[in-house]
Amino acid sequence: MNTLSFTATLSSPFGHEYTFTHVGISQYDQLNRFVYAASIEVNKAGRRDGVMTSEMRQYLDSMGQPTFQPSTEPAIRSGLLEDLYVVFAG
């Protein structure tokens, strides 16, 4: 089985180097919405810093039909010096 893994490395203004590795995309139903979720493993300065998950949500009406455009729920990790946001964009 072939699996694709995407990795990106970025430096913060505070000198931290972050490495983001795509873990996967899942999809599931919740009450009044359908969700696509993208998970990213985060490494900060070479150490694992956990997994962040951002969602693309399609809300549904009482007939199960989509309402409006999908909305995005960012994954946010707040720290004393900096915040880290991951957004599922498409």
Residue pairs with C-beta under 8 A, 6 or more apart in sequence:
4 22
5 21
5 22
6 21
6 22
7 19
7 20
7 21
7 22
8 19
8 20
9 17
9 18
9 19
9 20
10 17
10 18
10 20
11 17
11 18
12 18
12 82
13 82
14 81
14 82
16 44
16 45
16 82
17 44
17 45
17 46
18 42
18 43
18 44
18 49
18 84
19 42
19 43
19 46
20 40
20 41
20 42
20 43
20 86
21 40
21 41
21 43
22 38
22 39
22 40
23 39
23 40
23 41
23 51
24 38
24 39
25 36
25 37
25 38
25 39
26 36
26 37
26 39
27 34
27 35
27 36
27 37
28 34
28 35
28 37
29 35
32 59
32 60
33 57
33 58
33 59
33 60
34 57
34 58
34 60
35 55
35 56
35 57
35 58
36 55
36 56
36 88
37 53
37 54
37 55
37 56
37 88
38 53
38 54
38 55
38 56
38 86
38 88
39 51
39 52
39 53
40 51
40 52
40 53
40 54
40 75
40 86
41 48
41 50
41 51
42 48
42 49
42 50
42 51
42 52
42 77
42 84
42 86
43 49
49 77
50 77
52 75
52 77
52 84
52 86
53 75
53 86
54 72
54 73
54 74
54 75
54 86
54 87
54 88
55 72
55 73
55 88
56 70
56 71
56 72
56 73
56 88
57 70
57 71
57 72
57 73
58 66
58 70
59 66
59 67
59 68
59 71
60 66
60 67
61 67
72 87
72 88
72 89
74 85
74 86
74 87
74 88
75 85
75 86
75 87
76 83
76 84
76 85
77 83
77 84
77 85
